[in-house]
Amino acid sequence: MKLVECVPNFSEGRDKAKIDAICAEIKRVNGVRLLDVDPGAATNRTVVTFAGSPKAVLDAAFCAIKKAAEVIDMRAHKGEHPRQGATDVCPFVPISNVTMEECAELARKLGRRIGEELKIPVYLYEHAATRHERKNLADIRAGEYEAFAEKLKKPEWRPDFGPAKFDDRVAKTGATVIGARQFLIAYNINLNTTSTAKAKEIAFTLRERGRLKRDVHGNKVVDKNGNSVYVPGLFKECKATGWFIPEYKRAQITINLTDFHVTPAHVVFDAAVKEAEKLGLRVTGSEIVGMVPKQAMIETGLYYLKKQNETAGIPEEDIINIAAMSLGLNDVATFDSAKKIIEYQFDRSTVPSPLVGEGEGEGAKMLINMTVKDFANELSRNSPAPGGGSVAALAGSLSAALTSMVAALTHNKKGYEKFNAEMERLGIDAQKIKDFMIKAVDDDTEAFNKVMACFSMPKGSDAEKTARVAAVEEATKGATLVPLSVLEKSVEAAKIAETVAEHGNQNSLSDAGVAALMASAAAHGAYYNVLINLKTLTDKKWAADVRKKADSLLKEVDKIAEDVQSFVLGKL
């Protein structure tokens, strides 16, 4: 799933009707989800966060900017925050399976469309910038709206897109800055003190800008131009200061991590712990303000697992829980991963099961979020789906889960130390297979339902009959590919079961044997579902190619499973 975040800032923070009108434009675009709306009365500015597929996000951004141009008049705008346009800035942020260049291209496409269709001057910034001097937002916005008319007269400030003349329309809308940047994590570290000064002292050590340089007499050092000189801090892409939060009755180091790939939260957190100790303070925990990419939490969890010399071959949910515990993210507020992790807002199948369901939301409708009893009951009813394909995928997930368990029980076990690296790698691989198979439980049922939907298509005319036949054929191919993918993964599951049986903790040898049996069951179940779909296809060459591949895969699984059973029985 490709996922892009967009964070437009609109120059209106007081008129709720106008803000609602802008947000309504975002909500009506399919494929996006409005995640946050944060208006500020003093700044007279609203920061809106939404995310979705690249095209949907681009369309939603255009609609929102168009509406902002209609309802906001910059000639009457006053506010504390720097601004230059009705939609002041609109960055695209890569979240999942999207590159920065793809986001930069989105910025360019949106900029061109805004300039041509809405006649609004557009400047590109950050990773989409066309010139080095336009990379920094503050440089583009220097002088703000009040200086924009004169700025437009200068050749070096000709917009990247849109008009270069300050007419009545441009006077109303101002300019919009569009770009692509990394995800910004708003992150606060909690201290057991009320001292803002001490919080700032730590912040100055951590942040990239650092602290003011002083001479031996304590006076500020300036350069030849009279500008203050700073001693750089520890971390790049890190902005920080200290403040006191009355609500929490404590001071915090408030941090913006502008690129968590360069400086992740866990590295800053550990450094803050050391710096706090030097001042006689303790870090009591931390908080993530807003949302966070899953990758950031996974990397943090893996970092602390490695420090503990524990295996990373555990469920994603557990890795994220390690991250939350290690950073103390429940110190001043509850960290709910289902709400705080962006990807979980879109792919409900990845949300930790205790956090979804209970009869609410789309996640509750998924087979994988049912109890074992409810799934078995649903399976037993007189409906054709879920059926054998979903059961085959479930068997495959159980196989991988068992091998991951054996690998985890072997890791760091006395007498098995030489297999530590191998067991961690196998555990990680098994977790990936498990997650794939779990998703396939619902994918198989969904694919079958698509075939059934095609049979309901109209067939009154010859054209309708032709369209119906073609749709059924295409849907049936899709329904064939799901069990075929389960069959392919079953081979991998069987291979891992074989390795953990041979090298794993021998107290869990029976579990490795069951894992191989479940891989075999998954393979055979998937194979049957491939065959029953192939029977109905008219594309015989495609069917023959798939059958040949399926036969080969099943033969491979059978050989591995047979070897594992012989090995296990011989040992037992």
C-alpha positions in Angstrom: 0.0 0.0 0.0 1.4 3.4 -1.1 0.7 6.0 1.6 1.4 9.7 1.5 0.7 12.3 4.2 -0.2 15.9 3.4 0.0 18.7 6.0 -1.4 22.0 4.5 -1.5 25.1 6.6 -4.4 27.5 6.0 -4.4 31.1 7.0 -7.6 30.8 9.0 -7.9 29.7 12.6 -10.9 31.5 14.0 -13.8 31.1 11.7 -15.0 27.5 12.2 -17.4 27.6 9.2 -14.5 28.4 6.8 -12.3 25.7 8.4 -15.1 23.1 8.1 -15.7 24.1 4.5 -12.0 23.4 3.6 -12.0 20.1 5.5 -15.2 19.0 3.9 -13.4 19.1 0.5 -10.8 16.7 1.8 -13.3 14.3 3.3 -15.2 13.9 0.1 -12.2 12.5 -1.8 -12.2 8.7 -1.8 -8.9 7.2 -0.7 -7.9 9.8 1.9 -8.5 10.0 5.6 -8.6 13.3 7.5 -6.3 12.6 10.5 -6.1 15.9 12.4 -7.4 19.5 12.3 -5.5 21.9 14.6 -6.8 25.5 14.5 -5.1 28.3 16.4 -6.9 31.6 17.3 -3.8 33.6 18.1 -1.9 32.4 15.0 -5.1 32.6 12.9 -3.9 29.5 11.2 -5.1 25.9 10.9 -2.8 22.9 10.4 -4.7 20.0 8.7 -3.3 16.5 8.4 -4.6 13.9 6.0 -3.2 10.8 4.3 -4.0 8.3 1.6 -2.9 7.0 -1.8 -0.7 9.4 -3.8 -3.3 10.4 -6.4 -6.1 10.7 -3.9 -4.0 12.9 -1.6 -3.1 15.2 -4.6 -6.8 15.5 -5.5 -7.7 16.3 -1.9 -5.0 18.9 -1.6 -6.1 20.6 -4.8 -9.8 20.7 -3.7 -8.8 22.1 -0.2 -6.5 24.8 -1.7 -9.3 25.8 -4.2 -11.8 26.1 -1.3 -9.3 28.1 0.8 -8.8 30.5 -2.1 -12.6 31.0 -2.1 -13.2 31.6 1.6 -10.0 33.3 2.8 -9.1 36.9 1.9 -5.4 37.6 2.7 -6.1 41.3 2.5 -7.9 41.1 5.8 -5.7 38.5 7.4 -3.9 39.1 10.7 -2.1 36.6 12.9 1.0 35.9 14.9 2.3 33.1 12.6 4.4 34.0 9.5 2.2 33.6 6.3 2.1 34.5 2.7 -1.1 32.9 1.3 -4.5 31.6 2.0 -3.0 28.1 1.7 0.4 29.1 3.1 2.3 25.9 2.8 1.4 22.4 1.5 4.0 19.6 2.0 3.8 16.0 0.9 5.4 13.4 3.2 6.3 9.8 2.3 4.9 7.3 4.7 4.8 3.8 3.2 6.2 2.4 0.0 6.6 5.9 -1.5 9.9 7.6 -2.2 10.8 11.2 -1.6 11.1 11.8 -5.3 7.6 10.5 -5.8 6.4 13.1 -3.3 8.4 15.8 -5.0 6.7 14.9 -8.3 3.4 15.2 -6.5 4.4 18.6 -5.4 5.3 19.6 -8.9 2.1 18.3 -10.4 0.0 20.0 -7.8 1.9 23.3 -8.2 1.4 23.2 -11.9 -2.3 22.6 -11.5 -2.7 25.3 -8.9 -0.9 27.8 -11.0 -2.7 27.0 -14.2 -6.3 26.4 -13.0 -6.5 28.6 -9.9 -4.1 31.3 -11.0 -2.3 31.3 -7.7 1.5 31.9 -7.5 3.3 28.7 -6.4 6.8 28.3 -5.1 8.4 24.8 -4.7 10.4 24.1 -1.5 12.5 21.5 0.3 13.0 18.3 -1.9 10.8 19.8 -4.7 12.7 23.1 -4.8 13.9 24.2 -8.3 16.6 26.5 -6.8 18.8 26.2 -3.7 17.7 29.6 -2.4 14.1 28.3 -2.4 14.8 25.1 -0.4 14.0 26.8 3.0 10.4 27.8 3.7 11.5 30.7 5.8 13.5 32.2 3.0 10.6 32.0 0.5 8.2 33.5 3.1 10.6 36.3 4.2 8.7 39.6 4.4 5.4 37.6 4.5 2.2 38.7 2.7 2.9 42.4 3.2 6.1 42.3 1.1 4.8 39.9 -1.5 3.6 42.6 -4.0 7.1 44.0 -4.2 8.8 40.6 -4.2 6.9 39.6 -7.3 8.5 42.5 -9.2 11.9 40.9 -8.8 13.0 38.4 -11.5 14.6 36.1 -8.9 11.2 35.7 -7.1 9.2 34.8 -10.2 7.0 31.9 -9.1 7.6 28.3 -10.2 4.0 28.2 -11.4 1.2 30.6 -11.7 1.0 34.4 -12.3 3.9 36.7 -11.6 1.6 39.8 -11.3 0.0 41.1 -8.1 -3.6 41.6 -9.4 -6.8 41.5 -7.4 -7.0 37.8 -7.4 -3.4 37.3 -6.2 -4.0 40.0 -3.6 -6.8 37.9 -2.2 -5.1 34.5 -2.3 -1.4 35.4 -1.8 1.1 32.7 -2.7 1.3 29.0 -1.9 4.4 27.1 -1.1 4.3 23.4 -2.1 7.0 20.8 -1.5 8.1 17.4 -0.2 9.8 16.8 3.1 10.4 14.0 5.6 8.0 13.2 8.3 8.3 15.5 11.3 7.9 13.8 14.7 6.8 16.1 17.4 8.4 14.5 20.5 8.6 15.6 24.1 10.8 14.2 26.9 9.5 14.4 30.4 11.6 15.5 33.4 11.2 15.2 37.1 11.5 19.0 37.6 9.6 22.2 37.1 12.7 24.0 35.9 12.4 25.3 32.4 16.0 26.5 32.6 17.3 22.9 33.2 15.1 21.6 30.4 16.5 24.2 28.0 20.0 23.3 29.2 19.5 19.7 28.0 17.7 20.8 24.9 20.7 23.0 23.8 23.0 20.0 24.1 20.8 17.8 22.0 19.6 20.1 19.2 21.5 20.6 16.0 21.8 24.4 16.4 23.4 23.9 19.9 24.0 26.7 22.3 25.4 30.2 22.2 29.2 30.3 22.3 30.6 32.4 25.2 34.1 33.6 26.0 36.0 33.0 29.3 34.1 36.0 30.8 30.7 34.6 29.8 30.1 37.1 27.0 28.4 36.0 23.8 30.8 35.4 20.9 29.9 37.1 17.6 31.3 36.7 14.1 32.7 39.6 11.9 29.1 40.5 10.9 27.9 40.8 14.5 25.9 37.5 14.4 25.9 35.2 17.4 28.1 32.2 17.1 26.7 28.8 18.2 28.4 25.6 19.5 26.7 22.8 17.5 24.6 20.2 19.5 24.7 16.4 19.3 22.1 15.6 16.7 21.3 16.7 13.1 17.7 17.3 12.1 16.8 17.9 15.7 15.2 21.2 17.0 14.6 21.5 20.7 14.0 23.8 23.6 12.6 23.5 27.1 9.2 24.5 28.6 7.0 23.9 31.6 3.6 22.2 31.1 1.1 23.2 33.9 -1.2 20.3 32.9 1.6 17.8 33.7 3.2 19.9 36.5 6.6 19.3 35.1 9.1 20.5 32.6 9.7 18.9 29.2 12.3 19.0 26.5 10.2 19.7 23.5 11.6 18.4 20.3 10.9 18.4 16.5 12.7 15.5 14.8 12.6 16.7 11.2 14.1 13.5 9.8 13.8 10.4 12.0 15.9 8.5 9.5 18.8 10.7 10.4 18.1 11.1 14.1 15.5 8.7 15.6 13.7 9.3 18.9 15.4 6.5 20.8 18.9 8.0 20.2 17.8 11.4 21.5 15.9 9.8 24.4 19.0 7.9 25.6 21.2 11.0 25.3 18.6 13.0 27.3 18.8 10.4 30.0 22.5 10.9 30.3 22.4 14.7 30.2 19.6 14.7 32.8 21.7 12.6 35.2 24.5 15.2 34.9 22.1 17.8 36.3 20.7 15.5 39.0 17.5 15.0 37.1 15.6 11.9 35.9 13.8 11.4 32.6 10.4 9.9 33.6 9.2 9.2 30.1 8.2 10.9 26.9 5.3 11.5 24.5 4.7 11.6 20.8 2.4 14.5 19.9 0.2 13.7 16.9 1.0 10.7 14.8 4.1 8.6 14.0 5.1 6.3 11.1 5.2 2.6 11.9 8.8 2.4 10.7 9.9 4.8 13.4 8.3 2.7 16.2 9.6 -0.6 14.7 13.2 0.8 14.5 13.0 1.9 18.1 11.7 -1.4 19.3 14.4 -3.3 17.4 17.1 -0.9 18.9 16.1 -1.8 22.4 15.7 -5.5 21.7 19.3 -5.5 20.4 20.5 -3.7 23.5 18.8 -6.4 25.6 20.3 -9.1 23.4 16.8 -10.4 22.7 15.6 -11.8 19.4 13.8 -9.5 16.9 11.8 -12.5 15.6 8.7 -11.6 17.5 5.3 -10.1 16.4 5.2 -6.5 15.2 2.8 -5.7 18.0 5.4 -6.8 20.6 8.2 -4.8 18.9 6.0 -1.7 19.1 5.2 -2.4 22.7 8.9 -2.7 23.5 9.4 0.7 21.9 6.5 2.3 23.9 7.8 0.8 27.2 11.4 1.8 26.5 10.5 5.4 25.7 8.0 5.6 28.5 5.3 6.7 26.2 2.5 6.1 28.7 4.1 8.5 31.3 1.8 11.5 30.9 -0.8 10.2 28.5 -1.9 6.8 27.0 -0.1 5.7 23.9 -2.6 3.9 21.8 -0.8 2.5 18.8 -4.1 2.0 16.9 -4.6 5.7 16.9 -1.1 7.0 16.9 0.5 5.0 14.1 -0.5 6.4 10.7 -0.5 3.1 8.8 -3.0 1.6 11.2 -5.5 4.2 10.1 -5.6 2.6 6.7 -4.7 -1.1 6.9 -6.9 -2.4 9.7 -5.5 -5.9 9.2 -2.2 -4.7 10.7 -3.7 -3.2 13.9 -3.0 -5.2 17.0 -6.2 -7.3 17.5 -7.0 -6.2 21.1 -7.3 -2.6 19.8 -10.0 -3.2 17.2 -13.2 -5.2 16.9 -15.8 -5.1 19.6 -18.4 -4.7 16.9 -17.1 -1.4 15.7 -15.4 -0.2 12.5 -14.2 -2.0 9.4 -11.6 -4.0 11.4 -14.4 -5.8 13.2 -15.7 -7.3 10.0 -12.4 -9.0 9.1 -12.1 -12.7 9.7 -8.7 -12.4 11.3 -10.2 -10.1 14.1 -12.7 -12.8 15.1 -12.2 -15.1 18.1 -11.2 -18.6 17.3 -14.8 -19.7 18.3 -16.5 -17.0 16.1 -14.3 -17.9 13.1 -15.1 -21.6 13.5 -18.8 -20.8 13.8 -18.7 -18.6 10.7 -16.9 -21.3 8.9 -19.6 -23.8 9.8 -22.5 -21.8 8.4 -24.2 -22.5 5.0 -22.4 -19.8 3.1 -19.6 -20.7 0.7 -17.1 -18.2 2.2 -15.0 -18.3 4.2 -14.0 -21.7 3.0 -11.0 -24.0 2.4 -8.8 -21.2 1.0 -9.1 -19.1 4.2 -8.5 -22.2 6.3 -5.4 -23.1 4.2 -4.0 -19.6 4.8 -4.8 -19.9 8.5 -2.9 -23.2 8.7 0.1 -21.5 7.0 0.0 -18.7 9.6 0.0 -21.3 12.4 3.0 -23.1 10.9 5.0 -19.9 10.7 3.9 -18.9 14.2 5.1 -22.2 15.6 8.5 -22.0 13.9 8.9 -18.4 15.2 8.2 -19.7 18.7 10.8 -22.5 18.5 13.3 -20.0 17.2 12.6 -17.7 20.1 12.9 -20.5 22.6 16.3 -21.4 21.1 17.7 -17.9 21.0 20.0 -17.3 23.9 19.3 -20.8 25.2 22.3 -22.4 26.9 23.9 -24.9 24.6 22.5 -23.3 21.5 24.4 -20.0 21.4 26.1 -20.8 18.1 22.6 -20.8 16.5 21.6 -17.3 17.9 22.0 -15.4 14.6 20.4 -18.1 12.6 17.4 -18.4 15.0 16.9 -14.6 15.0 16.9 -14.5 11.2 14.5 -17.5 11.0 12.2 -15.9 13.6 12.1 -12.7 11.6 11.3 -14.6 8.4 8.7 -16.7 10.1 7.0 -13.5 11.4 6.8 -12.1 7.8 5.3 -15.4 6.6 2.8 -15.4 9.5 1.7 -11.9 8.7 1.4 -12.7 5.0 -0.7 -15.8 5.7 -3.0 -13.9 8.2 -3.8 -11.3 5.5 -4.5 -14.1 3.0 -7.2 -15.4 5.3 -9.4 -12.4 4.4 -7.9 -12.0 0.9 -9.1 -15.4 -0.1 -12.7 -14.7 1.0 -12.6 -11.3 -0.6 -11.4 -12.7 -3.9 -14.2 -15.3 -3.9 -16.8 -12.6 -3.2 -15.5 -10.7 -6.2 -16.2 -13.7 -8.4 -19.7 -14.0 -7.0 -20.3 -10.3 -7.6 -19.4 -10.8 -11.3 -22.0 -13.5 -11.6 -24.6 -10.9 -10.6 -23.7 -8.6 -13.5 -26.5 -8.0 -16.1 -26.7 -10.4 -19.1 -29.6 -9.0 -21.1 -27.7 -8.0 -24.2 -24.8 -9.6 -26.0 -22.5 -6.8 -24.9 -23.5 -7.3 -21.3 -23.0 -11.1 -21.6 -19.5 -10.5 -23.1 -18.6 -8.1 -20.3 -19.9 -10.5 -17.7 -17.9 -13.4 -19.0 -14.7 -11.3 -19.2 -15.3 -10.0 -15.6 -15.8 -13.5 -14.3 -12.7 -14.8 -16.0 -10.6 -11.9 -14.6 -12.0 -12.3 -11.1 -11.4 -16.1 -11.2 -7.8 -15.5 -12.1 -7.5 -13.2 -9.1 -9.1 -15.8 -6.9 -6.6 -18.3 -8.2 -3.6 -16.2 -7.4 -4.4 -15.9 -3.7 -4.2 -19.6 -2.9 -1.2 -19.9 -5.3 0.6 -17.3 -3.2 -0.3 -19.2 0.0 1.2 -22.3 -1.7 4.4 -20.4 -2.5 4.7 -19.2 1.1 4.0 -22.7 2.4 7.2 -23.8 0.8 9.1 -21.1 2.8 7.2 -22.1 6.0 8.2 -25.8 5.5 11.8 -24.9 5.0 12.0 -22.9 8.2 10.2 -25.7 10.1 12.9 -28.1 8.8 15.7 -25.9 10.0 14.3 -25.2 13.5 13.7 -29.0 13.8 17.3 -29.7 13.1 19.0 -26.8 14.9 16.4 -25.6 17.3 15.7 -26.3 21.0 15.1 -30.0 21.1 12.6 -29.6 23.9 10.4 -28.0 21.2 11.0 -30.6 18.6 7.4 -31.7 18.5 6.4 -28.1 17.8 8.7 -28.0 14.8 7.1 -31.2 13.6 3.6 -29.7 13.9 4.8 -26.6 12.1 5.9 -28.8 9.2 2.5 -30.6 9.2 0.6 -27.3 9.2 2.8 -26.0 6.3 1.9 -29.2 4.4 -1.8 -28.8 5.2 -1.7 -25.1 4.1 0.0 -26.2 0.8 -2.5 -29.0 0.0 -5.5 -26.8 0.9 -4.2 -24.0 -1.3 -3.4 -26.4 -4.1 -7.0 -27.7 -4.1 -8.3 -24.2 -4.3 -6.0 -23.4 -7.2 -7.3 -26.5 -9.1 -11.0 -25.8 -8.5 -10.6 -22.3 -9.9 -8.5 -23.4 -12.9 -11.3 -25.8 -14.1 -13.6 -22.8 -15.0 -11.1 -20.7 -16.9 -11.2 -20.3 -20.7 -7.6 -19.1 -20.9 -6.2 -22.6 -21.0 -2.5 -21.5 -21.5 -2.7 -19.4 -18.3 -4.3 -22.2 -16.5 -1.7 -24.7 -17.7 1.2 -22.5 -16.6 -0.4 -22.0 -13.1 -1.1 -25.7 -12.8 2.5 -26.6 -13.7 3.8 -24.1 -11.1 1.4 -25.4 -8.4 2.4 -29.0 -9.0 6.0 -28.2 -8.6 5.4 -26.2 -5.4 3.3 -28.9 -3.8 5.9 -31.6 -4.7 8.6 -29.5 -3.0 6.5 -29.0 0.2 5.7 -32.7 0.4 9.4 -33.6 0.2 10.3 -31.2 3.0 7.4 -32.2 5.2 8.2 -35.9 4.7 11.8 -35.3 5.7 10.8 -33.3 8.8 8.4 -36.0 9.9 11.0 -38.7 9.5 13.6 -36.6 11.4 11.1 -35.8 14.3 9.9 -39.3 14.6 13.4 -40.6 14.6 14.4 -38.2 17.5 11.2 -38.9 19.5 
